[in-house]
Amino acid sequence: MTAPPIRAAFDLVDHHGRAVTERTYRGSWLLVQFGFTSCRVVCPRALAKLSAALDAFDPPDGLVVPLYVTVDPERDTPGVLRAYLAAGHPRFTGLTGPPERIEAAKEAFLVFARRRPDPDDPDGYAVPHTAITYLVDPDGRPAHHWPDPRSADEITADLRRLTR
C-alpha cells in the first residue's frame, strides 16, 4: 500500500487543553484516527483494534503517538475526550478544537464527516465519517494508511515493518 495522498496537518488542542500541531509530535510516528466519543459502533471498534495492535507491537515510549481527532467538536471537549480515552484507550491523545480547525484537519487528511439526524442518539445526531487510520512518519510525511476492515494483526505487522 502506498502512502496516502494527504497533508498531515492540524492546529488543535489536546485533551489536556494544550495547543498542538503536527510539529508538536515531530520525531515520533503518528497513528491518526478520526472519530467521535458518541459513536456507538465504528469508533469504539476501531479504537479497540488499534489499541490491540499497539499492545501487540509494544513500541518504546515516544516511537508511536496515537491520536484520536474528533469530528464532533461541539460535544468532544478536551475533558470529554480525556475521560473517554482514559476509560478505555489510555495510549491515545484526543484532539479537538473550534469547528473551523476541525474542518481544516479533516480537509488535510481527506476525511469526510457530516452531522446527520439520529433519533437513537441522546443529542439527536451522529457524525458519520471516513474510517481510515493514517500513519505519519517522524518527519511529518504520510507513510501508510489502513481502511477499517484491516485487522489488528495486519496493523501490528505493518507497524513493525514501517517503524524500524
PyMOL commands that set and color helices and strands:
alter all, ss='L'
color gray80, all
select helices_A, chain A and resi 22-25+42-57+78-88+99-108+152-162
alter helices_A, ss='H'
color red, helices_A
select strands_A, chain A and resi 11-14+19-21+29-35+64-70+93-96+116-117+125-126+132-136+142-147
alter strands_A, ss='S'
color yellow, strands_A
deselect
rebuild
show_as cartoon
